[in-house]
Amino acid sequence: MMRAAVPSAAVADPAELARLMAGRHADPHGVLGAHPISGGVVIRALHPDAVGADCLLEGGDAVPMAGTGSRGVFALWLEGRTLPLRYRFRFHFDGGASWEQEDPYRFLPSLGELDVYLISEGTHRRLWRSLGAHTRQIDGVDGVGFAVWAPNALGVSVVGDFCRWDERRLPMRRLGHSGVFELFVPGVSAGALYKYHIVGAGGEIRMKADPFAQSMELPPSTASRVVASSYQWGDGTWMAARAGGDPVRAPIAIYEAHLGSWARVPEEGNRPLTYREIAPRLIEHLQALGFSHVEFMPLAEHPFTASWGYQVSAYFAPTARYGTPDDLRFLIDACHAAGIGVILDWVPAHFPKDDFALRRFDGTPLFEHEDPRRGEHPEWGTLIFNYGRREVRNFLVANALYWLEEFHVDALRVDAVASMLYLDYSRAEGEWIPNPHGGREDLEAIEFLQLLNTTVAEEHPGCFTIAEESTQWPGVTAPVSEGGLGFKFKWNMGWMHDTLDYFATDPIFRRYHHELLTFGMIYEYSERFIMPLSHDEVVHGKGTLLSRMPGDEWQRFANLRALLAYQYTRPGKPLLYMGSELASTREWHHDISLDWHLRERPLHAGLLRYLADLGRVYQEHPELWRQDADPAGFTWLDPDDRDHSIYSYLRRDGERTIVVLLNLTPVPRHHYRAGVPCAGAYEVILSSDDPRYGGSGFGGVDRVHAEWGTWQGQPAAFPIGLPPLGAVLLASTHG
């Protein structure tokens, strides 16, 4: 059909075109694309730099389009035609160049009505599948659907390398009252870089990375990247077993790792290993030392390389520093194949003020609180999420599910929970706003944490969450149905500080601080605990675990071995920060590898052998973990022997018993008597003083015999020599 003269009804409103060209039009599809008007169809095209345009109708010729009076906007009137129509555009430019493209404005929305409804309601648990950038095929055409939540924006355009970052080219449409802007862009594919050009409510211009980007440029660059996963998982057996597991009654020993500084390649500019490179080396190390889980410090993209990654700028994007998202999937899959669970540090407490990310995303405090007394963290210089906003809660809960579902992560360690719970956290009088009841508790954050943990339990049974919470908040690991927060475990920060204070004390004075190692049992069963010796204790002038131990070199190593025995044998799941197993002699640094050369030194090599045996003993003996949360699993033999700095206790699982004896002075005890629940033989399953570990070999017995006779509240007892600064573990052979 030949082109007819454009009737007046088909001419676009100049005011509409002006808003469109200014980036302030929330419904560009109402102007551009194909529209039925006055007995025919008008097709309008946009390319601000074009001097002419043709419409290439399916099965027909190229039909020249007319100018509209607004540069770069062209129109074609087709009398008698009806929708739908298939067509493409050919744009012409000064100098004779031309370029063809499908019309982005002829396609239906790439989000369905249910998606839009759930987004508006704040209940879309798979939010990452709708918002963000996704490769799609619509009407037989390949491209990428872009969708972003920016409810207060006057207009949003997607910009990228596919449109030369020209904000005039691809304005997006608002979907109803949802606040979501959407556009399907034909011809774009995985690997493309993009951002959103946002005109805020006050007219300010913002160039923003995608909050739902699943890949980002390598920092310090900040563009989002379209990504499509092709990874084929091989951990089906692991995932099936995970769903029916109970981590509370399982052996969990956690190795906390910062990927960027675990190992580096000095021959290649001291770069960190990639996700794929680190997999075999890390897994071999974890297996050798008996760790059941690895906890990765934050792997979501963050702008500041010289950090642990706790200020996240892209919550759905694994950091590009170590490879692609599928490379991270490979690492996690390899861990599962080796029988190692994966815990990921997750940071819903705050986010950085970098202007390319979440801060004032659409010109308003969208993700954060508007009032700085609620919305800014004075200690960390960051912004605090507005947990009272349903869309923000949805963003965070969906992000938690994303890591568990898309990356098969087994658990999330939630950072800085204490800062979320208290409105006056790090604030002086007058710098915070009480809750409606006049209290200091953040009721909205509490509700969010309860929602998070309830949702994780519903969607991914067998997965668990861990709270880094340093106060006496009650019920952190209690069920939500009982008013608790619903976490599975809580880091025992009080235990960590008390324990390190004790072991840093000269043994001469330890008798005066005996309660530092006994006090923790008073509150042990108030929560379910992880026992961390974490990253927080190897920076900021604190030294290393080894350097904090008193005495000469031999005594420092003996103290460290005894400390690890105590950590592994008391109730709670042990966690050790990387480098501690090597007995590092310097503080952690973000761009320096662990000191792997220390493995060649005798005492350091001995510590590695010791930790390997300690890990094996822990894994093989349910007495040390199955009843962590049950008072029946632990019994003091003598908690009050402060004059000798000896601690003795039993760990139990049914009739099976392990006796733990700690002598925390350099003085050998030749005739110590330990009470036990039954007469008979007890085998020494581990002595931290074994010469293979660098110990003195004091005592040197493999087995003792207990005889009937009440002692330390038990019906039987055996004599044994206790080595200096040593730990001895004995198991009943008759249980």
DONU-830751 format. One record per residue (C-alpha): residue number from 1; x, y, z; residue in three letters. Coordinates in pm, whole numbers. Example, Ala and Ser with C-alpha at 12.3 -4.5 7.8 and 13.67 -1.06 7.14 Angstrom:
1, 1230, -450, 780, ala
2, 1367, -106, 714, ser
//
This chain:
1, 0, 0, 0, met
2, 132, 342, -93, met
3, 196, 606, 169, arg
4, -87, 859, 201, ala
5, -63, 1216, 319, ala
6, -51, 1230, 697, val
7, -390, 1346, 835, pro
8, -391, 1601, 1111, ser
9, -508, 1341, 1365, ala
10, -189, 1144, 1305, ala
11, 42, 1436, 1377, val
12, 199, 1406, 1720, ala
13, 130, 1677, 1974, asp
14, 433, 1911, 1980, pro
15, 416, 1927, 2359, ala
16, 427, 1547, 2374, glu
17, 729, 1543, 2144, leu
18, 902, 1809, 2351, ala
19, 856, 1603, 2670, arg
20, 977, 1296, 2485, leu
21, 1294, 1465, 2362, met
22, 1358, 1609, 2709, ala
23, 1345, 1264, 2868, gly
24, 1036, 1351, 3072, arg
25, 777, 1134, 2901, his
26, 655, 836, 3100, ala
27, 463, 682, 2808, asp
28, 679, 697, 2494, pro
29, 484, 402, 2351, his
30, 182, 634, 2339, gly
31, 370, 852, 2092, val
32, 612, 619, 1914, leu
33, 540, 292, 1740, gly
34, 223, 201, 1551, ala
35, -121, 341, 1643, his
36, -467, 309, 1483, pro
37, -589, 656, 1387, ile
38, -863, 778, 1146, ser
39, -914, 467, 937, gly
40, -553, 362, 921, gly
41, -230, 329, 1112, val
42, 34, 587, 1193, val
43, 388, 470, 1265, ile
44, 632, 704, 1438, arg
45, 1007, 650, 1471, ala
46, 1273, 814, 1685, leu
47, 1643, 864, 1622, his
48, 1759, 1210, 1729, pro
49, 2063, 1210, 1496, asp
50, 1883, 1088, 1184, ala
51, 1804, 1317, 890, val
52, 1563, 1072, 730, gly
53, 1392, 737, 786, ala
54, 1227, 455, 590, asp
55, 976, 204, 722, cys
56, 1049, -148, 601, leu
57, 711, -323, 606, leu
58, 707, -700, 629, glu
59, 668, -842, 278, gly
60, 680, -494, 126, gly
61, 908, -219, 11, asp
62, 1087, 47, 206, ala
63, 848, 340, 244, val
64, 995, 684, 316, pro
65, 873, 845, 640, met
66, 791, 1214, 679, ala
67, 948, 1454, 924, gly
68, 726, 1579, 1204, thr
69, 883, 1916, 1270, gly
70, 1075, 1774, 1564, ser
71, 1429, 1669, 1467, arg
72, 1476, 1297, 1474, gly
73, 1106, 1207, 1489, val
74, 947, 1063, 1173, phe
75, 595, 946, 1083, ala
76, 425, 728, 823, leu
77, 49, 715, 762, trp
78, -85, 387, 619, leu
79, -444, 427, 515, glu
80, -669, 123, 558, gly
81, -411, -80, 750, arg
82, -480, -239, 1087, thr
83, -270, -369, 1373, leu
84, -67, -570, 1440, pro
85, 205, -481, 1192, leu
86, 558, -613, 1154, arg
87, 815, -363, 1034, tyr
88, 1167, -228, 1078, arg
89, 1323, 116, 1039, phe
90, 1613, 233, 826, arg
91, 1758, 561, 949, phe
92, 1968, 790, 731, his
93, 2242, 1020, 859, phe
94, 2452, 1309, 734, asp
95, 2728, 1179, 512, gly
96, 2514, 906, 356, gly
97, 2536, 641, 628, ala
98, 2228, 436, 716, ser
99, 2135, 192, 993, trp
100, 1847, -53, 1044, glu
101, 1670, -160, 1362, gln
102, 1350, -316, 1486, glu
103, 1115, -69, 1648, asp
104, 1138, -103, 2031, pro
105, 795, 61, 2055, tyr
106, 597, -202, 1867, arg
107, 628, -471, 2136, phe
108, 404, -556, 2428, leu
109, 555, -522, 2778, pro
110, 812, -784, 2872, ser
111, 654, -802, 3221, leu
112, 321, -973, 3274, gly
113, 28, -828, 3465, glu
114, 89, -1066, 3758, leu
115, 449, -946, 3783, asp
116, 335, -585, 3796, val
117, 71, -666, 4058, tyr
118, 315, -851, 4284, leu
119, 576, -578, 4247, ile
120, 321, -316, 4348, ser
121, 214, -531, 4642, glu
122, 575, -589, 4752, gly
123, 535, -967, 4752, thr
124, 723, -1077, 4438, his
125, 962, -1340, 4576, arg
126, 1132, -1391, 4237, arg
127, 1170, -1021, 4176, leu
128, 1505, -1061, 3998, trp
129, 1332, -1251, 3717, arg
130, 1114, -950, 3631, ser
131, 1320, -641, 3712, leu
132, 1665, -585, 3570, gly
133, 1785, -683, 3223, ala
134, 1685, -1015, 3068, his
135, 1751, -1163, 2725, thr
136, 1414, -1245, 2571, arg
137, 1249, -1328, 2243, gln
138, 926, -1142, 2172, ile
139, 728, -1188, 1851, asp
140, 1019, -1386, 1709, gly
141, 1268, -1104, 1774, val
142, 1567, -1143, 2008, asp
143, 1654, -862, 2244, gly
144, 1668, -758, 2607, val
145, 1382, -653, 2830, gly
146, 1481, -376, 3071, phe
147, 1272, -296, 3378, ala
148, 1350, -67, 3671, val
149, 1156, 61, 3972, trp
150, 1171, 442, 3983, ala
151, 826, 558, 4099, pro
152, 909, 927, 4141, asn
153, 1091, 975, 3812, ala
154, 949, 1203, 3544, leu
155, 1113, 987, 3281, gly
156, 1362, 703, 3244, val
157, 1574, 599, 2946, ser
158, 1797, 298, 2913, val
159, 2140, 387, 2779, val
160, 2430, 165, 2686, gly
161, 2696, 75, 2436, asp
162, 2413, -38, 2204, phe
163, 2291, 323, 2166, cys
164, 2621, 506, 2218, arg
165, 2501, 605, 2567, trp
166, 2255, 852, 2411, asp
167, 1977, 919, 2663, glu
168, 1744, 1048, 2388, arg
169, 1724, 718, 2202, arg
170, 1542, 470, 2425, leu
171, 1290, 628, 2664, pro
172, 1102, 372, 2877, met
173, 732, 346, 2961, arg
174, 579, 347, 3307, arg
175, 362, 43, 3376, leu
176, 48, 172, 3545, gly
177, 91, 288, 3903, his
178, 362, 33, 3984, ser
179, 649, 279, 3948, gly
180, 817, 33, 3710, val
181, 961, 162, 3381, phe
182, 1002, -99, 3106, glu
183, 1137, -131, 2753, leu
184, 1218, -424, 2524, phe
185, 1517, -334, 2309, val
186, 1557, -558, 2002, pro
187, 1905, -662, 1896, gly
188, 2070, -624, 2234, val
189, 2238, -937, 2368, ser
190, 2431, -1070, 2667, ala
191, 2748, -877, 2735, gly
192, 2601, -535, 2660, ala
193, 2678, -256, 2908, leu
194, 2399, -27, 3024, tyr
195, 2267, 218, 3283, lys
196, 1947, 413, 3343, tyr
197, 1919, 784, 3268, his
198, 1666, 913, 3518, ile
199, 1500, 1253, 3529, val
200, 1401, 1297, 3891, gly
201, 1085, 1457, 4023, ala
202, 1268, 1787, 4060, gly
203, 1418, 1770, 3713, gly
204, 1763, 1657, 3828, glu
205, 1947, 1411, 3606, ile
206, 2079, 1086, 3747, arg
207, 2279, 816, 3570, met
208, 2227, 496, 3765, lys
209, 2346, 138, 3759, ala
210, 2067, -119, 3764, asp
211, 1973, -227, 4120, pro
212, 1887, -569, 3974, phe
213, 2192, -604, 3748, ala
214, 2321, -960, 3764, gln
215, 2663, -859, 3638, ser
216, 2869, -541, 3654, met
217, 3174, -391, 3494, glu
218, 3505, -446, 3667, leu
219, 3544, -170, 3929, pro
220, 3618, 116, 3931, pro
221, 3393, 121, 3621, ser
222, 3027, 120, 3721, thr
223, 2809, 15, 3427, ala
224, 2571, -279, 3454, ser
225, 2611, -571, 3217, arg
226, 2346, -787, 3052, val
227, 2414, -1149, 3139, val
228, 2256, -1483, 3053, ala
229, 2364, -1795, 3240, ser
230, 2444, -2113, 3052, ser
231, 2574, -2302, 3354, tyr
232, 2465, -2663, 3400, gln
233, 2464, -2758, 3769, trp
234, 2591, -3098, 3880, gly
235, 2496, -3087, 4248, asp
236, 2151, -3242, 4238, gly
237, 2236, -3499, 4504, thr
238, 2372, -3229, 4736, trp
239, 2066, -3010, 4689, met
240, 1826, -3296, 4758, ala
241, 2010, -3388, 5077, ala
242, 2027, -3025, 5184, arg
243, 1651, -2991, 5178, ala
244, 1616, -3257, 5446, gly
245, 1912, -3159, 5663, gly
246, 1919, -3016, 6015, asp
247, 2225, -2791, 6056, pro
248, 2172, -2762, 6433, val
249, 2251, -3132, 6476, arg
250, 2519, -3150, 6206, ala
251, 2898, -3110, 6220, pro
252, 2962, -2756, 6100, ile
253, 3317, -2620, 6101, ala
254, 3346, -2297, 5902, ile
255, 3646, -2151, 5720, tyr
256, 3594, -1777, 5670, glu
257, 3761, -1655, 5351, ala
258, 3822, -1331, 5163, his
259, 3868, -1444, 4804, leu
260, 4077, -1150, 4690, gly
261, 4355, -1208, 4941, ser
262, 4348, -1587, 4987, trp
263, 4604, -1642, 4712, ala
264, 4747, -1419, 4440, arg
265, 4953, -1455, 4124, val
266, 5272, -1248, 4168, pro
267, 5388, -1330, 3814, glu
268, 5080, -1150, 3677, glu
269, 5083, -823, 3863, gly
270, 4983, -978, 4195, asn
271, 4630, -1036, 4073, arg
272, 4388, -1247, 4281, pro
273, 4285, -1590, 4166, leu
274, 3962, -1617, 3970, thr
275, 3660, -1812, 4092, tyr
276, 3760, -2105, 3871, arg
277, 4129, -2092, 3959, glu
278, 4071, -2088, 4332, ile
279, 3826, -2380, 4331, ala
280, 4065, -2680, 4331, pro
281, 4322, -2520, 4563, arg
282, 4069, -2394, 4817, leu
283, 3874, -2720, 4819, ile
284, 4188, -2928, 4872, glu
285, 4282, -2701, 5164, his
286, 3935, -2722, 5320, leu
287, 3921, -3099, 5289, gln
288, 4268, -3143, 5436, ala
289, 4171, -2942, 5744, leu
290, 3829, -3099, 5793, gly
291, 3615, -2791, 5734, phe
292, 3253, -2863, 5645, ser
293, 3172, -2514, 5516, his
294, 3343, -2217, 5361, val
295, 3206, -1872, 5437, glu
296, 3283, -1620, 5167, phe
297, 3300, -1261, 5277, met
298, 3071, -1046, 5058, pro
299, 3086, -1137, 4691, leu
300, 2818, -895, 4574, ala
301, 2971, -610, 4376, glu
302, 3120, -328, 4582, his
303, 3308, -17, 4475, pro
304, 3598, -21, 4721, phe
305, 3853, -291, 4643, thr
306, 4061, -219, 4953, ala
307, 3791, -361, 5180, ser
308, 3615, -678, 5284, trp
309, 3318, -586, 5063, gly
310, 3059, -491, 5324, tyr
311, 2947, -178, 5136, gln
312, 2752, -329, 4849, val
313, 2659, -134, 4537, ser
314, 2500, -413, 4329, ala
315, 2315, -667, 4538, tyr
316, 2240, -914, 4258, phe
317, 2580, -906, 4085, ala
318, 2876, -1122, 4192, pro
319, 3186, -907, 4187, thr
320, 3359, -906, 3849, ala
321, 3700, -898, 4021, arg
322, 3718, -1278, 4011, tyr
323, 3523, -1364, 3697, gly
324, 3170, -1404, 3568, thr
325, 2857, -1515, 3753, pro
326, 2887, -1859, 3593, asp
327, 3245, -1879, 3719, asp
328, 3111, -1832, 4072, leu
329, 2852, -2103, 4005, arg
330, 3140, -2332, 3906, phe
331, 3318, -2264, 4237, leu
332, 3007, -2337, 4444, ile
333, 2924, -2646, 4240, asp
334, 3280, -2774, 4294, ala
335, 3247, -2715, 4669, cys
336, 2927, -2919, 4677, his
337, 3087, -3199, 4477, ala
338, 3357, -3212, 4746, ala
339, 3100, -3221, 5028, gly
340, 3160, -2861, 5136, ile
341, 2874, -2622, 5209, gly
342, 2887, -2256, 5110, val
343, 2791, -1965, 5334, ile
344, 2776, -1612, 5192, leu
345, 2808, -1291, 5390, asp
346, 2501, -1079, 5314, trp
347, 2459, -711, 5398, val
348, 2101, -579, 5433, pro
349, 2194, -330, 5705, ala
350, 2329, -44, 5494, his
351, 2467, 58, 5155, phe
352, 2724, 314, 5035, pro
353, 2657, 669, 4926, lys
354, 2817, 626, 4581, asp
355, 2593, 821, 4347, asp
356, 2589, 563, 4067, phe
357, 2415, 310, 4292, ala
358, 2107, 310, 4518, leu
359, 2142, 653, 4681, arg
360, 1846, 881, 4592, arg
361, 1782, 648, 4304, phe
362, 1498, 833, 4134, asp
363, 1580, 1173, 4280, gly
364, 1420, 1083, 4611, thr
365, 1537, 865, 4903, pro
366, 1383, 557, 4747, leu
367, 1572, 275, 4920, phe
368, 1686, 475, 5224, glu
369, 1502, 674, 5490, his
370, 1458, 1042, 5410, glu
371, 1535, 1160, 5764, asp
372, 1911, 1120, 5833, pro
373, 1826, 1025, 6191, arg
374, 1690, 703, 6041, arg
375, 1859, 692, 5703, gly
376, 2228, 756, 5765, glu
377, 2475, 547, 5959, his
378, 2700, 789, 6150, pro
379, 2976, 537, 6222, glu
380, 3017, 390, 5874, trp
381, 2917, 684, 5656, gly
382, 2655, 477, 5478, thr
383, 2279, 482, 5420, leu
384, 2022, 263, 5595, ile
385, 1745, 79, 5412, phe
386, 1388, 188, 5475, asn
387, 1256, -142, 5609, tyr
388, 909, 5, 5648, gly
389, 867, 34, 5271, arg
390, 717, -281, 5123, arg
391, 912, -253, 4798, glu
392, 1241, -225, 4988, val
393, 1158, -530, 5200, arg
394, 1072, -713, 4879, asn
395, 1404, -608, 4722, phe
396, 1602, -749, 5014, leu
397, 1404, -1069, 5070, val
398, 1415, -1147, 4697, ala
399, 1789, -1083, 4701, asn
400, 1836, -1338, 4979, ala
401, 1637, -1595, 4781, leu
402, 1835, -1508, 4468, tyr
403, 2166, -1621, 4620, trp
404, 2014, -1938, 4766, leu
405, 1833, -2025, 4444, glu
406, 2042, -1900, 4153, glu
407, 2383, -1974, 4309, phe
408, 2290, -2268, 4535, his
409, 2437, -2093, 4839, val
410, 2354, -2297, 5150, asp
411, 2340, -2024, 5414, ala
412, 2353, -1649, 5459, leu
413, 2548, -1484, 5737, arg
414, 2363, -1157, 5793, val
415, 2603, -877, 5875, asp
416, 2556, -605, 6138, ala
417, 2218, -720, 6271, val
418, 2266, -519, 6592, ala
419, 2283, -196, 6390, ser
420, 1945, -285, 6240, met
421, 1769, -361, 6566, leu
422, 1838, -39, 6755, tyr
423, 1728, 307, 6645, leu
424, 1999, 463, 6864, asp
425, 2282, 243, 6738, tyr
426, 2598, 462, 6726, ser
427, 2384, 770, 6790, arg
428, 2399, 1024, 7070, ala
429, 2097, 1161, 7251, glu
430, 1884, 1368, 7014, gly
431, 2026, 1200, 6702, glu
432, 1762, 930, 6679, trp
433, 1384, 899, 6656, ile
434, 1201, 669, 6902, pro
435, 954, 415, 6771, asn
436, 578, 481, 6810, pro
437, 592, 334, 7161, his
438, 879, 557, 7266, gly
439, 1136, 279, 7255, gly
440, 1473, 235, 7086, arg
441, 1382, -85, 6900, glu
442, 1347, -57, 6522, asp
443, 1011, -229, 6480, leu
444, 1028, -215, 6100, glu
445, 1370, -383, 6092, ala
446, 1246, -651, 6331, ile
447, 950, -721, 6104, glu
448, 1182, -738, 5803, phe
449, 1419, -987, 5970, leu
450, 1127, -1205, 6074, gln
451, 990, -1194, 5718, leu
452, 1335, -1280, 5580, leu
453, 1381, -1585, 5798, asn
454, 1025, -1708, 5754, thr
455, 1057, -1680, 5376, thr
456, 1394, -1857, 5361, val
457, 1256, -2144, 5569, ala
458, 950, -2173, 5345, glu
459, 1129, -2147, 5012, glu
460, 1451, -2335, 5084, his
461, 1423, -2583, 5373, pro
462, 1766, -2695, 5483, gly
463, 1920, -2356, 5412, cys
464, 1988, -2140, 5715, phe
465, 2069, -1787, 5827, thr
466, 2327, -1668, 6077, ile
467, 2307, -1338, 6264, ala
468, 2612, -1131, 6343, glu
469, 2452, -978, 6651, glu
470, 2665, -847, 6935, ser
471, 2410, -742, 7199, thr
472, 2183, -923, 7442, gln
473, 1877, -898, 7218, trp
474, 1654, -1187, 7326, pro
475, 1540, -1459, 7090, gly
476, 1766, -1401, 6791, val
477, 1748, -1774, 6712, thr
478, 1402, -1830, 6858, ala
479, 1120, -1911, 6612, pro
480, 922, -1621, 6469, val
481, 608, -1793, 6594, ser
482, 740, -1742, 6947, glu
483, 833, -1378, 6893, gly
484, 1194, -1446, 6797, gly
485, 1384, -1322, 6494, leu
486, 1401, -1671, 6342, gly
487, 1773, -1706, 6269, phe
488, 1919, -2056, 6286, lys
489, 2244, -1942, 6450, phe
490, 2399, -1633, 6606, lys
491, 2766, -1540, 6621, trp
492, 2877, -1556, 6986, asn
493, 3070, -1230, 6996, met
494, 3086, -1224, 7376, gly
495, 3253, -1566, 7378, trp
496, 3503, -1452, 7115, met
497, 3613, -1144, 7308, his
498, 3623, -1320, 7647, asp
499, 3819, -1610, 7504, thr
500, 4077, -1396, 7326, leu
501, 4118, -1177, 7634, asp
502, 4185, -1487, 7841, tyr
503, 4435, -1643, 7602, phe
504, 4617, -1309, 7563, ala
505, 4671, -1305, 7941, thr
506, 5005, -1424, 8077, asp
507, 4944, -1769, 8231, pro
508, 5077, -1638, 8563, ile
509, 4768, -1418, 8588, phe
510, 4509, -1646, 8429, arg
511, 4387, -1766, 8769, arg
512, 4245, -1417, 8820, tyr
513, 4047, -1436, 8495, his
514, 3928, -1796, 8515, his
515, 3563, -1699, 8468, glu
516, 3632, -1566, 8117, leu
517, 3616, -1925, 7991, leu
518, 3335, -2042, 8217, thr
519, 3094, -1748, 8193, phe
520, 2983, -1835, 7840, gly
521, 2818, -2156, 7957, met
522, 2580, -1954, 8175, ile
523, 2403, -1820, 7864, tyr
524, 2501, -2096, 7620, glu
525, 2150, -2231, 7571, tyr
526, 1978, -1893, 7539, ser
527, 2061, -1907, 7166, glu
528, 2217, -2140, 6909, arg
529, 2570, -2021, 6851, phe
530, 2854, -2005, 6603, ile
531, 3186, -1972, 6787, met
532, 3387, -1729, 6569, pro
533, 3754, -1644, 6563, leu
534, 3680, -1408, 6280, ser
535, 3821, -1148, 6045, his
536, 3748, -874, 6300, asp
537, 4032, -1004, 6515, glu
538, 4317, -982, 6263, val
539, 4312, -610, 6170, val
540, 4329, -258, 6311, his
541, 4637, -322, 6521, gly
542, 4502, -636, 6688, lys
543, 4772, -851, 6531, gly
544, 4704, -1217, 6455, thr
545, 4584, -1501, 6671, leu
546, 4942, -1621, 6710, leu
547, 5085, -1277, 6792, ser
548, 4825, -1230, 7066, arg
549, 4938, -1540, 7250, met
550, 5183, -1476, 7540, pro
551, 5525, -1632, 7595, gly
552, 5809, -1741, 7372, asp
553, 5752, -1891, 7028, glu
554, 5692, -2245, 7157, trp
555, 5443, -2118, 7417, gln
556, 5257, -1906, 7163, arg
557, 5203, -2207, 6939, phe
558, 5103, -2424, 7234, ala
559, 4853, -2160, 7344, asn
560, 4711, -2138, 6993, leu
561, 4666, -2515, 6971, arg
562, 4492, -2517, 7309, ala
563, 4267, -2229, 7202, leu
564, 4158, -2419, 6890, leu
565, 4087, -2733, 7094, ala
566, 3870, -2530, 7329, tyr
567, 3683, -2372, 7036, gln
568, 3614, -2707, 6869, tyr
569, 3513, -2899, 7180, thr
570, 3274, -2666, 7360, arg
571, 2911, -2630, 7238, pro
572, 2861, -2422, 6925, gly
573, 2989, -2448, 6569, lys
574, 3351, -2331, 6521, pro
575, 3453, -2065, 6269, leu
576, 3812, -1973, 6184, leu
577, 3932, -1687, 5967, tyr
578, 4173, -1775, 5689, met
579, 4540, -1746, 5771, gly
580, 4491, -1849, 6131, ser
581, 4557, -2210, 6029, glu
582, 4898, -2097, 5900, leu
583, 4973, -1912, 6224, ala
584, 5014, -1590, 6028, ser
585, 5260, -1346, 6177, thr
586, 5123, -1030, 6016, arg
587, 4783, -865, 6001, glu
588, 4552, -925, 5707, trp
589, 4591, -694, 5408, his
590, 4348, -674, 5119, his
591, 4604, -698, 4839, asp
592, 4854, -943, 4988, ile
593, 4820, -1320, 4967, ser
594, 4816, -1540, 5273, leu
595, 5168, -1634, 5385, asp
596, 5171, -1978, 5229, trp
597, 5548, -2000, 5270, his
598, 5492, -2047, 5644, leu
599, 5397, -2408, 5574, arg
600, 5767, -2481, 5537, glu
601, 5846, -2383, 5896, arg
602, 5828, -2667, 6151, pro
603, 5593, -2511, 6408, leu
604, 5360, -2375, 6138, his
605, 5356, -2712, 5961, ala
606, 5281, -2874, 6295, gly
607, 4985, -2644, 6348, leu
608, 4844, -2745, 6009, leu
609, 4879, -3114, 6098, arg
610, 4712, -3045, 6430, tyr
611, 4418, -2860, 6278, leu
612, 4373, -3139, 6023, ala
613, 4354, -3396, 6303, asp
614, 4132, -3172, 6516, leu
615, 3896, -3130, 6219, gly
616, 3889, -3505, 6161, arg
617, 3816, -3576, 6527, val
618, 3539, -3316, 6523, tyr
619, 3376, -3464, 6212, gln
620, 3400, -3825, 6334, glu
621, 3263, -3773, 6686, his
622, 2896, -3669, 6714, pro
623, 2960, -3607, 7084, glu
624, 3117, -3277, 6977, leu
625, 2823, -3144, 6775, trp
626, 2498, -3342, 6771, arg
627, 2369, -3200, 7101, gln
628, 2518, -2850, 7076, asp
629, 2177, -2697, 7149, ala
630, 2089, -2941, 7429, asp
631, 2223, -2900, 7785, pro
632, 2252, -3279, 7803, ala
633, 2541, -3257, 7556, gly
634, 2779, -3075, 7795, phe
635, 2880, -3132, 8157, thr
636, 3141, -2949, 8358, trp
637, 3370, -3178, 8554, leu
638, 3542, -2892, 8735, asp
639, 3471, -2536, 8624, pro
640, 3641, -2378, 8927, asp
641, 4004, -2497, 8927, asp
642, 4138, -2146, 8894, arg
643, 4451, -2215, 9101, asp
644, 4579, -2450, 8830, his
645, 4397, -2289, 8531, ser
646, 4257, -2629, 8438, ile
647, 3920, -2671, 8266, tyr
648, 3758, -3013, 8240, ser
649, 3427, -3110, 8083, tyr
650, 3239, -3386, 7907, leu
651, 3073, -3379, 7565, arg
652, 2801, -3638, 7515, arg
653, 2581, -3796, 7253, asp
654, 2364, -4059, 7415, gly
655, 2597, -4308, 7584, glu
656, 2902, -4186, 7392, arg
657, 3133, -3953, 7584, thr
658, 3439, -3741, 7512, ile
659, 3645, -3603, 7799, val
660, 3811, -3266, 7737, val
661, 4097, -3156, 7963, leu
662, 4267, -2816, 7923, leu
663, 4579, -2721, 8117, asn
664, 4635, -2355, 8041, leu
665, 4958, -2291, 8226, thr
666, 5312, -2394, 8121, pro
667, 5329, -2624, 8425, val
668, 5278, -2998, 8353, pro
669, 5027, -3169, 8583, arg
670, 5152, -3520, 8655, his
671, 4865, -3671, 8848, his
672, 4543, -3504, 8738, tyr
673, 4230, -3706, 8815, arg
674, 3928, -3673, 8585, ala
675, 3576, -3791, 8662, gly
676, 3387, -3992, 8399, val
677, 3039, -4147, 8374, pro
678, 3157, -4507, 8347, cys
679, 3454, -4725, 8440, ala
680, 3661, -4878, 8162, gly
681, 3907, -4776, 7894, ala
682, 3932, -4425, 7751, tyr
683, 4139, -4365, 7439, glu
684, 4340, -4047, 7383, val
685, 4205, -3930, 7047, ile
686, 4399, -3603, 7040, leu
687, 4669, -3429, 7239, ser
688, 4772, -3082, 7135, ser
689, 5113, -3153, 7289, asp
690, 5195, -3431, 7045, asp
691, 5548, -3383, 6900, pro
692, 5400, -3409, 6549, arg
693, 5232, -3077, 6615, tyr
694, 5536, -2914, 6775, gly
695, 5448, -3016, 7130, gly
696, 5669, -3156, 7407, ser
697, 5519, -3505, 7409, gly
698, 5450, -3493, 7781, phe
699, 5271, -3800, 7916, gly
700, 5269, -3986, 7589, gly
701, 4988, -4229, 7681, val
702, 4741, -4366, 7428, asp
703, 4487, -4503, 7673, arg
704, 4385, -4475, 8037, val
705, 4160, -4691, 8255, his
706, 3884, -4547, 8474, ala
707, 3782, -4717, 8794, glu
708, 3462, -4685, 8995, trp
709, 3466, -4421, 9266, gly
710, 3286, -4090, 9279, thr
711, 3491, -3794, 9161, trp
712, 3394, -3453, 9018, gln
713, 3030, -3557, 9043, gly
714, 3088, -3866, 8826, gln
715, 3076, -4234, 8935, pro
716, 3423, -4320, 8801, ala
717, 3760, -4153, 8739, ala
718, 4101, -4202, 8581, phe
719, 4444, -4048, 8644, pro
720, 4636, -3877, 8365, ile
721, 4922, -3635, 8315, gly
722, 4827, -3303, 8156, leu
723, 5082, -3141, 7924, pro
724, 5184, -2776, 7959, pro
725, 4956, -2533, 7772, leu
726, 4786, -2837, 7632, gly
727, 4454, -2999, 7552, ala
728, 4383, -3370, 7579, val
729, 4072, -3534, 7433, leu
730, 3972, -3886, 7538, leu
731, 3685, -4098, 7409, ala
732, 3514, -4382, 7587, ser
733, 3572, -4712, 7413, thr
734, 3266, -4875, 7568, his
735, 2989, -4628, 7474, gly
//
